Amino acid sequence: MLKVLLIGPLPEPTTGVSLANKVVFESFKKTEGYQIDFINTSLDRFDESLGALSLYKIWFYLKLNFFAYKIFTSKIIYLTPGQTFFGVVKYSLFIHLSKLLRKEIIIHVHGNHLGEEYKTLSGIKKKIFKNLLKHTSKGVVLSESLKGNMSPFIEQKKIHVLYNFVEDHLYNIEENTVNEKLKLLKPKIIFLSNLMQEKGVFELLDSLKILEKSNFDYEAKVAGNIDKDSAQRINSYFKELKNTAYIGVVSGDEKRNLLSWGNVFILPTYYKMEGQPISILEAMATGNIIITTNHAGIPDIFSNKKNGFFVRKNDSQHIVDVLMHIVENKETSQKIILENINEAKEKYRVSHFIESIKAIFEA
């Protein structure tokens, strides 16, 4: 029996990392020959100030150290830490104890900021950061272009690539739903992410204002946690926009219904922690044209004009121009919809993800 201890965030709140950890935990609970346990590092509140210290965070993570006893009975310690100095240091006890007990330490980096964070550090902080991460037995990154996040700490041969996935229930899209999408009567726009400035939410909302002023026919639905520091500004947009609805946080059937409803998915992100957004893969699997940015690991899963269109960062007018192009070029847009469904089915199944991580565990 191979005993795995997962240490990282689990929903709620739902993020790409917490969703991936949930899928790992639930899958290995049902996998013969494995026994899996977890230490949930999710804060019970959402805010955009990732990496920032507070008394609440310090107390929360200190309390988590009491669960370190679980390391004694585990063989593999599978960690999904943050990408800031504090995001790594808060795992110190878990890493040092695992090393002392000669456990296999697997660190899965869900983003493209860890390497940059290391470059910005100096002095004792840089030494602490490297000393923690060099204990990694195997590193896991989301795509080939993101290997540099672990290469300062371990040998290249110890770094594994593990692409993200789409949950199985999202593939059950009905034929009449696909046919409706292919008609492209008007853009039915989805934003599905945390509503944070760096995710490009304001660029999207500004583009929708431009569309309404020009009497362009569209509908939009926005879903996700609203960052408390931006809440007032975001809510002012929702009051002003007539064809846009905020529908809150969605999961399960609500998420599937949202992605099935839409035909254009927009994520104009420039988020510094971004890796390979699961939401883009989910939108592909449900037959949506993708509008996103050439950022972080996105180019590893997305080809311009094949899966959708890249837009410039911080450029609302470019989003508007691309939406106009989609409406005016229906044949091309229809090809993209069908390509995305087929590509996601072929490449991004949960079964592929779990088999790959199982191979990493057993390597």
C-alpha positions in Angstrom: 0.0 0.0 0.0 1.5 3.3 -1.1 0.5 6.0 1.4 0.3 9.6 0.1 -0.1 12.7 2.1 -1.5 15.7 0.1 -0.6 19.1 1.6 -2.2 22.0 -0.1 -5.5 23.9 -0.6 -8.8 22.2 -1.2 -12.1 23.9 -2.1 -13.6 26.2 -0.8 -12.6 28.6 -2.3 -12.3 26.9 -5.6 -9.2 27.8 -7.6 -7.2 25.9 -10.2 -4.9 24.5 -7.5 -7.7 23.5 -5.1 -9.7 21.9 -7.8 -6.7 19.9 -9.0 -6.0 18.8 -5.4 -9.6 17.7 -5.0 -9.4 15.6 -8.1 -6.1 14.0 -7.0 -7.5 13.2 -3.5 -10.9 11.8 -4.7 -9.2 9.8 -7.5 -6.6 8.2 -5.3 -9.1 7.4 -2.6 -10.6 5.0 -5.2 -7.2 3.7 -6.6 -6.2 0.2 -5.6 -2.9 0.0 -3.9 -3.0 3.6 -2.6 -4.0 5.3 0.7 -4.3 9.0 0.7 -4.8 11.6 3.4 -4.6 15.4 3.3 -3.8 18.6 5.2 -6.0 21.4 3.8 -4.1 24.7 3.6 -7.0 26.7 2.2 -7.8 30.0 3.9 -11.6 30.3 4.6 -11.7 33.6 2.9 -10.8 35.0 -0.6 -8.7 38.1 -1.3 -6.3 39.2 -4.0 -3.4 39.9 -1.7 -1.6 36.6 -2.2 1.7 36.4 -0.4 0.9 39.2 1.9 1.3 38.6 5.6 -1.4 39.1 8.2 -1.9 38.0 11.8 -4.8 36.0 10.7 -2.7 34.1 8.1 0.2 33.5 10.5 -2.1 32.1 13.2 -4.0 29.9 10.6 -0.8 28.4 9.2 0.7 27.9 12.6 -2.3 25.8 13.6 -1.8 23.6 10.5 1.5 22.5 11.9 -0.3 20.4 14.5 -1.2 18.0 11.6 2.4 17.3 10.8 2.1 14.0 12.6 0.5 12.6 9.4 3.9 12.7 7.8 5.2 9.8 10.0 2.8 7.3 8.4 3.1 8.4 4.8 5.6 7.5 2.2 5.0 10.2 -0.4 4.5 13.9 0.7 2.8 15.6 -2.2 2.8 19.4 -1.7 1.2 22.2 -3.8 2.7 25.3 -2.1 2.2 29.0 -3.0 4.7 30.8 -5.2 5.8 33.6 -2.9 8.3 33.6 -0.1 5.6 33.2 2.5 3.7 30.7 0.3 6.7 28.4 0.5 8.0 29.2 4.0 4.6 28.3 5.5 5.4 24.7 4.5 8.7 24.7 6.3 7.9 22.2 9.0 6.3 19.8 6.6 9.3 19.9 4.3 12.0 19.7 7.0 10.2 16.9 8.8 9.7 15.0 5.6 13.3 15.3 4.8 14.4 14.2 8.3 12.1 11.1 8.0 13.5 10.4 4.5 10.1 10.7 2.8 9.7 11.3 -0.9 8.9 15.0 -1.4 6.9 15.9 -4.6 6.3 19.6 -5.1 3.7 20.5 -7.8 3.9 24.1 -8.9 0.6 25.4 -10.3 1.9 28.6 -11.9 4.7 30.5 -13.4 5.9 32.8 -10.6 8.1 30.6 -8.4 11.2 31.1 -10.4 10.6 34.9 -10.7 10.1 35.1 -6.9 13.4 33.4 -6.3 15.2 35.9 -8.6 13.7 38.9 -6.7 14.9 37.6 -3.3 18.3 38.3 -1.7 20.3 37.5 1.4 18.9 35.2 4.0 15.4 35.0 2.4 16.9 33.7 -0.8 18.9 31.1 1.1 15.9 30.0 3.1 13.8 29.7 -0.1 16.4 27.6 -1.9 17.1 25.5 1.1 13.5 24.5 1.3 12.9 23.7 -2.3 16.2 21.9 -2.9 14.8 19.0 -0.7 12.3 18.2 -3.5 12.6 14.6 -4.7 10.5 15.3 -7.8 9.1 18.6 -9.2 6.0 18.9 -11.2 5.1 21.8 -13.5 2.1 22.4 -15.8 3.9 22.5 -19.1 7.3 22.4 -20.8 7.8 26.2 -20.8 7.3 26.3 -17.0 10.2 24.0 -16.1 12.3 27.1 -15.1 10.2 27.4 -12.0 11.9 24.3 -10.5 15.3 24.3 -12.4 17.1 26.6 -9.9 16.5 24.0 -7.1 16.7 20.5 -8.6 18.1 18.7 -11.6 16.2 18.8 -14.9 15.7 15.0 -14.9 13.7 15.3 -11.7 11.2 17.8 -13.2 8.0 16.3 -14.7 5.4 17.9 -16.9 1.8 17.3 -16.0 -0.9 19.1 -18.0 -4.2 20.1 -16.4 -7.5 18.4 -17.0 -11.2 18.9 -17.5 -13.6 17.1 -15.2 -15.5 14.3 -16.9 -19.0 15.7 -16.4 -18.2 18.7 -18.5 -17.7 16.5 -21.6 -21.3 15.5 -21.6 -22.4 18.3 -23.9 -25.5 17.5 -25.9 -25.5 17.6 -29.7 -28.3 20.2 -29.9 -26.3 22.4 -27.5 -23.3 22.2 -29.9 -25.5 22.9 -32.9 -26.9 26.0 -31.1 -23.4 27.2 -30.5 -22.5 26.7 -34.1 -25.3 29.1 -35.2 -23.4 31.9 -33.5 -26.5 34.1 -33.5 -24.7 36.5 -31.1 -21.8 36.3 -28.7 -22.8 34.7 -25.5 -19.8 35.6 -23.4 -18.4 33.9 -20.3 -15.9 35.0 -17.7 -15.2 32.2 -15.2 -12.4 33.0 -12.8 -11.7 34.9 -9.6 -12.7 38.5 -10.2 -9.3 40.1 -9.7 -7.7 43.0 -11.5 -4.8 40.8 -12.9 -7.3 38.3 -14.3 -8.3 41.0 -16.7 -11.9 41.5 -15.4 -11.8 45.2 -15.8 -10.6 45.0 -19.4 -13.5 42.6 -20.1 -16.1 44.9 -18.4 -14.7 47.9 -20.2 -15.0 46.1 -23.5 -18.7 45.2 -22.7 -19.3 48.9 -22.0 -17.9 49.7 -25.5 -20.2 47.1 -27.0 -23.3 48.5 -25.3 -22.5 52.0 -26.4 -22.3 50.8 -30.0 -25.6 48.8 -29.6 -23.8 45.6 -30.4 -26.0 42.6 -29.6 -24.4 40.3 -27.0 -25.1 38.6 -23.6 -22.5 38.0 -20.9 -22.4 36.0 -17.7 -19.6 36.6 -15.1 -18.9 34.0 -12.4 -16.3 33.7 -9.6 -15.3 35.1 -6.3 -15.1 38.9 -6.1 -11.9 40.3 -4.6 -13.1 42.4 -1.6 -10.7 45.3 -2.5 -12.3 45.6 -5.9 -15.9 44.8 -5.0 -17.2 48.3 -5.1 -15.7 49.0 -8.5 -16.8 45.7 -10.0 -20.4 46.0 -8.7 -20.7 49.5 -10.2 -20.0 47.9 -13.7 -22.8 45.3 -13.1 -25.3 48.0 -12.2 -24.4 49.9 -15.4 -24.2 47.0 -17.9 -27.6 45.9 -19.2 -26.7 42.7 -21.0 -24.2 41.4 -18.3 -25.1 39.3 -15.3 -23.0 38.4 -12.3 -24.0 34.8 -11.2 -21.7 34.3 -8.3 -19.5 31.2 -7.7 -20.4 28.2 -9.7 -19.4 24.5 -9.6 -20.8 21.2 -10.6 -24.0 21.4 -12.7 -24.1 25.2 -12.4 -20.6 25.4 -14.0 -21.6 22.9 -16.7 -24.8 24.9 -17.5 -22.8 28.1 -17.7 -20.2 26.7 -20.1 -22.9 25.0 -22.2 -24.8 28.3 -22.4 -21.9 30.3 -23.8 -20.0 30.3 -27.1 -17.2 32.7 -26.3 -14.9 32.4 -23.2 -12.8 35.4 -22.3 -9.9 35.4 -19.9 -7.6 38.4 -20.6 -5.2 37.5 -17.8 -1.9 39.0 -16.8 -2.0 37.4 -13.3 1.6 37.0 -12.0 0.8 33.6 -10.5 -0.8 32.3 -13.6 0.2 28.9 -14.9 -2.2 27.0 -17.1 -5.8 28.0 -16.3 -8.1 25.0 -16.0 -11.0 27.3 -17.0 -9.6 27.6 -20.5 -9.5 23.8 -20.9 -13.1 23.6 -19.5 -14.3 26.2 -22.0 -12.6 24.3 -24.9 -14.3 21.0 -23.8 -17.7 22.7 -23.8 -17.4 24.2 -27.3 -16.4 27.8 -26.6 -14.2 30.1 -28.7 -11.3 31.2 -26.4 -10.2 34.8 -26.1 -7.1 35.1 -23.9 -3.6 36.5 -23.6 -0.2 35.2 -24.5 0.8 34.8 -20.9 2.5 32.2 -18.6 1.8 28.6 -19.7 -1.2 29.5 -21.9 0.6 29.2 -25.2 1.4 25.5 -24.3 -2.3 24.7 -24.4 -3.6 27.3 -26.8 -2.9 28.1 -30.5 -3.9 31.5 -31.9 -6.6 31.2 -34.6 -6.9 27.5 -33.9 -8.5 27.5 -30.4 -9.5 31.1 -30.4 -7.6 34.4 -30.4 -4.9 36.1 -28.4 -5.6 39.7 -27.3 -3.1 42.2 -26.0 -2.9 42.7 -22.3 -4.7 45.7 -20.8 -6.5 46.4 -24.1 -10.3 46.5 -24.0 -10.6 47.7 -27.5 -8.7 44.6 -28.8 -11.3 42.4 -27.1 -14.0 44.3 -28.9 -12.3 44.0 -32.2 -11.9 40.2 -31.8 -15.6 39.8 -30.9 -16.5 41.7 -34.0 -14.2 39.4 -36.0 -15.8 36.2 -34.5 -19.3 37.5 -35.6 -18.2 38.5 -39.1 -16.3 35.2 -39.8 -18.8 32.5 -38.8 -17.2 29.7 -40.8 -13.8 30.2 -39.1 -15.5 30.5 -35.7 -17.5 27.3 -36.2 -14.2 25.4 -37.0 -12.7 26.7 -33.7 -15.7 25.4 -31.7 -15.5 21.9 -33.1 -11.6 21.9 -32.9 -11.8 22.8 -29.2 -14.3 20.0 -28.3 -12.2 17.4 -30.1 -8.8 18.6 -28.8 -10.0 18.7 -25.2 -11.5 15.2 -25.4 -8.2 13.8 -26.9 -5.7 15.6 -24.5 -7.3 16.7 -21.2 -9.2 13.9 -19.6 -9.0 13.4 -15.8 -8.0 9.8 -16.5 -4.9 11.0 -18.4 -4.1 13.4 -15.5 -4.4 10.7 -12.9 -2.4 8.1 -14.8 0.4 10.7 -15.3 0.6 11.6 -11.7 0.4 7.9 -10.7 3.5 7.4 -13.0 5.3 10.2 -11.2 4.4 8.8 -7.8 5.8 5.3 -8.9 8.8 6.5 -10.9 
